[in-house]
Amino acid sequence: MLDTTLILLAAGNSTRFGLACKKQNLYINKEPLWLYLARTYEKLANFSKIIIVCDEVKFYELKEPKYTYVRGGKERFESIENALELVKSEYVLITDVARAYVSKKVLSELFLHAKDYDNLFPAIKVVDTIYNEEKQCYLNRNELKLVQTPQISKTKALKIANLKNFTDESSAILANNGKIKCVLGDELSFKLTNKSDLKKLKLLNLASASKETFVGFGYDVHEFCHSNVGHKLNDDNKNNELILAGVKISDDFALKAHSDGDIVAHALTDAILGACGLGDIGEAFSPDDDTYHNANSMQLLKIAYEKCKAYGYELINADITICAEKPKLLKYKQEMLRNLNSELGITNINIKATTTERLGFVGRCEGISVSAVVNMKLFDWSEYEDINS
């Protein structure tokens, strides 16, 4: 086995994919695609190091701490350059997370001939007629091939190549007068680009997303900075009205908070992030960051949920309990529900309002507490297997 580092490119916004869930976070056999691929490659070859290029290092490390993680760049070449800084091995094998199929035969061919070239890559024949619309001419398909990954390169050759103006390693190395060669690729090693490509996953005999559900619990407490029961306004706090789930409840009450004090949005955000293993609201939107001073908490809730969806999770339902002696909230519940339904795009949300029978800080009208419980599920890509576009 050659001294080789594996770089798995799992960063990016998956813009062309057209779904809230990023393709690198599709679940395969109860694992996100990036982790499924890393473990598959690990079984097929003894790599000196496995580097995962990702968007959020902390989250990926929690899934599997034994790999090395590095933050990706805005472009593919930047992601590769970030990873190459950690490469000490003589060879480097780079592949895109968008290629869900790993061919043992192709991998063996790459390792077998790698010593003779600066870069070795798989490619498949073009079977369709090729037409150049701009020049209004046809190209000889027998002279063309479709380039795939993984590609193996000599590390020195790749580090001195200018990756910026090229879409893969082989073209960059060739432009730098490197020696390259292709081996026969595999038709099953297609690239997940659009959501219509999901139906091709059937060809790989991969399991669908797990049917597991995840429970998250959120709890938040805020004290009144002023109320009609005698508490005075805190001069350092600009909140002068009570807002719950985006609804203005009263000018007679206000909660002390760095943001707008929407405690319902805060508890629900915590519950959603917790179910997905993505930390809590304080990590996502630090109270020490002036960016979030007087921020709209419903907007922060929406941002947090979009992040969860990008990591492959979807909200099933939520149950929220608001504990407040004053003011009375019954007449506001439907408007609160409409706001939450609108922001999150689901209707399975319930809100309850109760008191503590005048016991404790809530009973003394010193503040409000809110608890939220949510159920989340994994995005099921099998639902898109038969789509036509």
C-alpha positions as CSV (number, residue, x, y, z in Angstrom):
1,M,0.0,0.0,0.0
2,L,1.4,3.4,-1.0
3,D,1.8,6.1,1.7
4,T,-1.5,7.9,0.9
5,T,-3.8,10.4,2.5
6,L,-7.5,10.4,1.6
7,I,-9.2,13.7,1.2
8,L,-13.0,13.6,1.1
9,L,-14.6,16.8,-0.1
10,A,-17.8,17.2,1.9
11,A,-18.2,21.0,2.0
12,G,-20.4,23.2,-0.2
13,N,-23.9,24.5,-0.3
14,S,-25.4,21.9,-2.7
15,T,-27.1,24.7,-4.6
16,R,-27.9,22.7,-7.7
17,F,-29.2,19.8,-5.6
18,G,-32.4,21.8,-5.0
19,L,-33.3,20.4,-1.6
20,A,-33.0,21.8,1.9
21,C,-30.8,18.8,2.9
22,K,-27.3,19.0,1.6
23,K,-26.3,16.0,-0.4
24,Q,-23.3,15.3,1.8
25,N,-25.8,14.8,4.7
26,L,-28.1,12.3,3.0
27,Y,-28.3,9.3,5.3
28,I,-27.1,6.0,4.0
29,N,-27.5,3.0,6.2
30,K,-28.0,5.2,9.3
31,E,-24.9,7.3,8.5
32,P,-24.6,10.7,6.7
33,L,-23.2,10.2,3.2
34,W,-19.8,11.7,4.0
35,L,-19.3,9.3,6.9
36,Y,-20.6,6.3,4.9
37,L,-18.0,7.1,2.2
38,A,-15.1,7.7,4.7
39,R,-15.7,4.3,6.3
40,T,-16.1,2.6,3.0
41,Y,-12.8,3.9,1.7
42,E,-11.2,3.0,5.0
43,K,-12.3,-0.6,4.6
44,L,-10.8,-0.8,1.1
45,A,-7.4,0.8,1.8
46,N,-5.0,1.5,4.6
47,F,-4.7,5.3,4.5
48,S,-2.1,7.1,6.5
49,K,-4.7,9.8,7.2
50,I,-8.3,10.5,6.3
51,I,-9.1,14.2,6.0
52,I,-12.8,15.3,5.8
53,V,-13.3,18.8,4.3
54,C,-16.5,20.2,5.7
55,D,-18.5,23.3,6.6
56,E,-18.7,22.9,10.4
57,V,-15.8,21.0,11.9
58,K,-17.3,20.7,15.4
59,F,-20.4,18.9,14.3
60,Y,-18.5,16.5,12.1
61,E,-16.0,15.7,14.8
62,L,-18.9,14.6,17.1
63,K,-20.0,12.1,14.5
64,E,-16.6,10.4,14.2
65,P,-13.6,11.9,16.1
66,K,-10.9,9.6,14.7
67,Y,-10.7,11.4,11.3
68,T,-9.1,14.8,10.7
69,Y,-11.3,17.7,9.8
70,V,-10.7,20.9,8.0
71,R,-13.0,23.7,7.0
72,G,-13.8,24.0,3.3
73,G,-13.5,27.1,1.2
74,K,-15.9,28.8,-1.1
75,E,-14.6,27.0,-4.1
76,R,-13.4,23.4,-4.6
77,F,-9.8,24.4,-5.2
78,E,-9.8,26.3,-1.9
79,S,-11.1,23.2,0.0
80,I,-8.3,21.1,-1.5
81,E,-5.7,23.7,-0.7
82,N,-6.9,23.8,3.0
83,A,-6.6,20.0,3.2
84,L,-3.2,19.8,1.5
85,E,-1.7,21.9,4.3
86,L,-2.2,18.8,6.5
87,V,-0.9,16.2,4.1
88,K,2.5,14.7,4.8
89,S,2.2,11.5,2.7
90,E,3.8,10.9,-0.7
91,Y,0.4,10.4,-2.4
92,V,-3.0,11.9,-2.0
93,L,-6.3,10.4,-3.1
94,I,-9.1,13.0,-3.5
95,T,-12.8,12.3,-4.1
96,D,-16.1,14.2,-4.0
97,V,-18.8,13.2,-1.5
98,A,-21.2,13.5,-4.4
99,R,-20.0,10.2,-5.8
100,A,-21.7,7.7,-3.5
101,Y,-20.4,4.6,-5.2
102,V,-16.9,3.3,-4.5
103,S,-15.4,0.9,-7.0
104,K,-12.9,-1.5,-5.5
105,K,-11.6,-2.3,-9.0
106,V,-11.0,1.3,-9.9
107,L,-9.3,2.0,-6.6
108,S,-7.0,-1.0,-7.1
109,E,-6.1,0.3,-10.6
110,L,-5.3,3.7,-9.3
111,F,-2.9,2.3,-6.6
112,L,-1.3,-0.1,-9.0
113,H,-0.1,2.5,-11.5
114,A,0.2,5.6,-9.3
115,K,4.0,5.4,-9.1
116,D,4.4,6.0,-12.8
117,Y,2.4,9.2,-13.0
118,D,1.9,12.5,-11.3
119,N,-1.9,12.0,-11.5
120,L,-4.0,9.0,-12.3
121,F,-7.8,9.3,-12.7
122,P,-10.8,7.2,-13.7
123,A,-12.8,8.1,-16.8
124,I,-15.7,6.6,-18.8
125,K,-16.5,6.6,-22.5
126,V,-19.0,9.1,-24.0
127,V,-21.9,7.1,-25.6
128,D,-24.1,10.0,-26.8
129,T,-23.6,12.3,-29.7
130,I,-21.9,15.5,-28.7
131,Y,-23.0,18.8,-30.2
132,N,-21.3,22.2,-29.6
133,E,-24.2,24.6,-29.8
134,E,-22.0,27.8,-29.8
135,K,-19.9,26.6,-32.8
136,Q,-22.7,24.6,-34.3
137,C,-20.6,21.5,-34.8
138,Y,-20.4,18.0,-33.6
139,L,-17.5,16.5,-31.7
140,N,-15.9,13.1,-32.1
141,R,-17.2,11.2,-29.0
142,N,-14.5,8.6,-29.5
143,E,-11.9,11.2,-28.6
144,L,-13.8,12.3,-25.4
145,K,-14.1,10.9,-21.9
146,L,-16.0,11.8,-18.8
147,V,-13.6,12.3,-15.9
148,Q,-14.5,11.0,-12.5
149,T,-13.1,10.8,-8.9
150,P,-11.3,9.5,-6.9
151,Q,-8.0,10.7,-8.4
152,I,-4.6,9.9,-7.0
153,S,-1.8,12.4,-7.2
154,K,1.8,12.7,-6.1
155,T,1.5,15.2,-3.3
156,K,4.4,17.3,-4.5
157,A,3.0,17.6,-8.0
158,L,-0.4,18.6,-6.7
159,K,0.9,21.2,-4.2
160,I,2.8,23.1,-6.9
161,A,-0.1,23.0,-9.4
162,N,-2.3,26.0,-9.8
163,L,-5.7,24.5,-8.8
164,K,-7.7,27.8,-9.1
165,N,-8.5,27.7,-12.7
166,F,-9.3,24.0,-13.0
167,T,-12.2,21.8,-12.0
168,D,-10.2,18.7,-11.0
169,E,-6.6,17.7,-10.1
170,S,-5.7,16.0,-13.4
171,S,-6.3,19.1,-15.5
172,A,-4.3,21.3,-13.1
173,I,-1.4,18.9,-13.0
174,L,-1.4,18.6,-16.8
175,A,-1.3,22.3,-17.2
176,N,1.8,22.3,-14.9
177,N,3.5,19.9,-17.3
178,G,2.8,16.9,-15.1
179,K,2.4,13.4,-16.3
180,I,-1.2,12.1,-16.2
181,K,-3.1,9.0,-17.3
182,C,-6.7,7.7,-17.0
183,V,-7.9,4.3,-16.1
184,L,-11.3,2.9,-16.9
185,G,-13.9,4.3,-14.5
186,D,-17.3,2.9,-13.5
187,E,-20.7,3.8,-14.8
188,L,-22.1,3.5,-11.3
189,S,-19.8,6.2,-10.0
190,F,-22.2,8.9,-11.1
191,K,-22.2,12.3,-9.4
192,L,-25.2,13.4,-7.3
193,T,-25.9,16.9,-8.8
194,N,-29.6,17.4,-9.0
195,K,-32.4,15.9,-6.9
196,S,-33.4,13.8,-9.9
197,D,-30.2,11.9,-9.4
198,L,-31.6,10.4,-6.2
199,K,-33.4,7.8,-8.2
200,K,-30.1,6.5,-9.4
201,L,-29.2,5.5,-5.8
202,K,-31.5,2.5,-6.4
203,L,-28.8,1.1,-8.7
204,L,-26.3,1.0,-5.8
205,N,-28.5,-1.1,-3.5
206,L,-28.0,1.3,-0.7
207,A,-30.5,1.5,2.2
208,S,-32.8,4.4,2.5
209,A,-32.6,6.9,5.3
210,S,-33.2,5.6,8.8
211,K,-36.7,5.8,10.1
212,E,-35.4,6.8,13.5
213,T,-36.8,9.9,15.3
214,F,-35.0,12.2,17.6
215,V,-36.4,14.1,20.6
216,G,-35.2,17.5,21.6
217,F,-36.1,19.5,24.8
218,G,-35.7,23.2,25.2
219,Y,-36.2,25.3,28.3
220,D,-35.7,29.0,28.8
221,V,-36.3,31.6,31.5
222,H,-36.4,35.4,31.3
223,E,-37.0,37.9,34.0
224,F,-39.2,40.9,33.5
225,C,-37.2,44.1,33.1
226,H,-40.5,46.0,33.6
227,S,-44.1,45.1,34.3
228,N,-47.3,46.6,35.5
229,V,-46.8,44.9,38.9
230,G,-44.0,47.2,40.0
231,H,-40.8,46.0,38.4
232,K,-38.7,48.9,36.8
233,L,-37.2,49.1,33.3
234,N,-33.6,48.1,33.2
235,D,-31.7,51.1,31.6
236,D,-29.3,48.7,29.8
237,N,-32.2,46.9,28.1
238,K,-34.1,48.4,25.2
239,N,-37.0,46.0,25.2
240,N,-40.2,47.8,26.1
241,E,-42.8,45.2,25.0
242,L,-43.5,41.6,25.5
243,I,-43.1,39.5,22.3
244,L,-44.0,35.7,22.2
245,A,-43.7,33.7,19.0
246,G,-43.4,36.9,17.1
247,V,-46.7,38.3,18.5
248,K,-46.7,41.6,20.4
249,I,-48.5,40.7,23.7
250,S,-48.3,43.8,25.8
251,D,-46.6,47.1,26.4
252,D,-47.1,46.6,30.1
253,F,-44.6,43.8,30.3
254,A,-41.1,43.3,28.9
255,L,-38.5,40.6,29.3
256,K,-34.8,41.2,29.9
257,A,-32.8,39.8,27.0
258,H,-30.0,40.5,24.6
259,S,-32.4,39.9,21.7
260,D,-36.0,40.9,21.5
261,G,-36.7,38.5,24.4
262,D,-39.0,36.2,22.5
263,I,-38.7,33.3,25.0
264,V,-41.0,31.0,23.0
265,A,-38.7,31.2,20.0
266,H,-35.7,30.7,22.2
267,A,-37.0,27.5,23.8
268,L,-38.1,26.0,20.5
269,T,-34.8,26.9,18.9
270,D,-32.9,25.1,21.7
271,A,-35.2,22.0,21.3
272,I,-34.7,21.8,17.6
273,L,-30.9,22.2,17.8
274,G,-30.7,19.7,20.6
275,A,-32.6,17.0,18.7
276,C,-30.1,17.3,15.9
277,G,-27.0,17.4,18.1
278,L,-26.2,20.9,16.9
279,G,-25.6,22.5,20.3
280,D,-27.8,25.2,21.7
281,I,-29.0,28.7,20.9
282,G,-26.2,30.3,22.9
283,E,-23.6,28.6,20.6
284,A,-25.5,29.5,17.5
285,F,-26.3,33.1,18.4
286,S,-23.9,34.2,21.2
287,P,-25.3,36.8,23.7
288,D,-21.9,38.3,23.6
289,D,-22.2,39.1,19.9
290,D,-23.7,42.6,19.3
291,T,-25.0,41.3,16.0
292,Y,-27.8,39.7,17.9
293,H,-28.6,42.7,20.1
294,N,-32.4,43.3,19.9
295,A,-32.5,40.6,17.2
296,N,-35.7,39.2,15.9
297,S,-35.8,35.8,17.6
298,M,-38.3,34.3,15.1
299,Q,-35.7,35.0,12.4
300,L,-33.1,33.3,14.5
301,L,-35.4,30.3,14.9
302,K,-35.8,30.1,11.1
303,I,-32.1,30.3,10.5
304,A,-31.5,27.5,13.1
305,Y,-34.1,25.3,11.5
306,E,-32.7,25.8,8.0
307,K,-29.3,24.7,9.4
308,C,-30.9,21.5,10.8
309,K,-32.6,20.8,7.5
310,A,-29.2,21.2,5.7
311,Y,-27.8,18.6,8.1
312,G,-30.6,16.1,7.1
313,Y,-33.2,16.6,9.8
314,E,-36.9,17.6,9.5
315,L,-39.3,18.6,12.2
316,I,-42.3,16.3,12.8
317,N,-44.0,18.1,15.6
318,A,-43.5,20.5,18.5
319,D,-45.2,20.9,21.9
320,I,-44.7,24.2,23.8
321,T,-45.7,25.2,27.3
322,I,-45.6,28.8,28.4
323,C,-45.6,29.3,32.1
324,A,-46.7,32.8,33.1
325,E,-48.9,34.3,35.8
326,K,-49.4,37.5,33.8
327,P,-50.4,38.5,31.2
328,K,-53.1,36.1,30.2
329,L,-52.2,34.5,26.8
330,L,-55.2,32.5,25.7
331,K,-56.4,35.1,23.0
332,Y,-52.9,35.2,21.5
333,K,-52.3,31.5,21.0
334,Q,-53.7,31.2,17.5
335,E,-51.7,34.1,16.2
336,M,-48.6,32.6,17.8
337,L,-49.3,29.3,16.1
338,R,-49.8,30.9,12.7
339,N,-46.4,32.7,13.1
340,L,-44.6,29.4,14.0
341,N,-46.3,27.5,11.2
342,S,-45.3,30.2,8.7
343,E,-41.6,30.3,9.8
344,L,-41.1,26.5,10.1
345,G,-43.4,25.4,7.3
346,I,-45.2,22.8,9.4
347,T,-48.6,22.7,11.1
348,N,-48.0,20.1,13.8
349,I,-47.2,22.6,16.6
350,N,-49.1,22.9,19.8
351,I,-48.9,25.7,22.4
352,K,-50.1,25.5,26.0
353,A,-50.3,28.3,28.5
354,T,-50.4,27.8,32.2
355,T,-49.5,29.4,35.6
356,T,-47.7,28.1,38.7
357,E,-50.6,28.9,41.0
358,R,-48.7,32.0,42.2
359,L,-45.8,29.8,43.4
360,G,-42.1,30.6,42.6
361,F,-40.6,33.4,40.5
362,V,-43.3,33.0,37.9
363,G,-46.1,33.1,40.5
364,R,-44.5,36.3,41.9
365,C,-44.7,37.8,38.3
366,E,-40.9,38.1,38.2
367,G,-40.6,36.5,34.8
368,I,-41.8,33.8,32.4
369,S,-40.5,30.3,31.6
370,V,-41.1,28.2,28.4
371,S,-40.4,24.6,27.7
372,A,-40.5,23.0,24.3
373,V,-40.4,19.3,23.1
374,V,-39.8,18.4,19.5
375,N,-39.7,15.3,17.4
376,M,-37.3,15.3,14.4
377,K,-36.8,12.7,11.6
378,L,-34.1,12.2,9.0
379,F,-34.7,13.4,5.5
380,D,-35.9,10.3,3.5
381,W,-34.4,10.6,0.0
382,S,-36.3,7.5,-1.1
383,E,-39.3,9.7,-1.5
384,Y,-37.6,11.3,-4.5
385,E,-36.4,8.1,-6.2
386,D,-39.2,8.2,-8.8
387,I,-39.3,12.0,-9.5
388,N,-38.9,13.1,-13.1
389,S,-37.1,16.4,-12.6
